[in-house]
Amino acid sequence: MKHHSESTCSHLRHLRRLLGITVLACAAMSVRAFAADAPAKAVSSCVACHTDSEKLKAEAAKVPAPLASALQAGKG
């Protein structure tokens, strides 16, 4: 037979868990709603320029290849 205080503790523990789950669920829904409401930012011209793969390949082709690495040249 349970004492009255054990039963009360069990109910309080259950209510605390339920409250915690509810708080976490509400927080997750509010974050998801906030992310959905945020407008998509336009890509700036700097980002577009620095991530253009064709332009990066053309720039990389202009860079001369080193004759030897510092390790191969005895400097490493």
C-alpha positions in Angstrom: 0.0 0.0 0.0 1.4 3.4 -1.0 1.5 6.3 1.4 -0.2 9.5 0.4 3.1 11.3 0.0 4.5 8.7 -2.5 1.5 9.1 -4.7 1.7 12.8 -4.6 5.4 12.7 -5.6 4.6 10.4 -8.5 1.9 12.8 -9.7 4.2 15.8 -9.4 7.0 14.0 -11.3 4.5 13.1 -14.1 3.3 16.7 -14.2 6.9 18.1 -14.4 7.7 15.7 -17.2 4.6 16.7 -19.1 5.3 20.4 -18.5 8.9 19.9 -19.8 7.8 18.1 -22.9 5.2 20.8 -23.6 7.8 23.6 -23.2 10.2 21.9 -25.5 7.5 21.3 -28.1 6.4 24.9 -28.0 9.9 26.1 -28.3 10.5 23.8 -31.4 7.3 25.0 -33.0 8.2 28.7 -32.4 11.7 28.3 -33.9 10.3 26.5 -36.9 7.6 29.3 -37.4 10.2 32.0 -37.0 12.5 30.4 -39.6 9.6 30.0 -42.0 8.7 33.7 -41.7 12.2 35.0 -42.3 12.6 36.2 -45.9 15.3 34.7 -47.9 18.3 37.1 -48.3 19.4 38.0 -51.7 22.9 37.0 -52.6 25.3 39.9 -52.6 27.5 40.7 -55.5 30.6 39.9 -53.4 29.3 36.4 -52.5 28.3 35.8 -56.1 31.7 36.8 -57.4 33.7 34.9 -54.9 31.7 31.7 -55.4 31.5 31.7 -59.2 33.3 28.5 -60.1 34.0 29.5 -63.7 35.6 32.8 -62.7 37.6 31.0 -60.0 38.9 28.4 -62.5 40.0 31.3 -64.9 41.8 33.1 -62.0 43.5 29.8 -60.9 44.8 29.3 -64.4 46.6 32.6 -64.3 48.6 31.7 -61.1 52.0 30.2 -62.0 52.8 26.8 -60.5 55.6 26.9 -58.0 58.9 25.2 -59.1 59.2 23.3 -55.9 57.6 23.3 -52.5 59.5 24.6 -49.4 60.0 21.0 -48.3 61.5 19.9 -51.6 63.7 23.0 -51.8 65.2 22.1 -48.4 63.6 25.0 -46.6 61.0 22.9 -44.7 
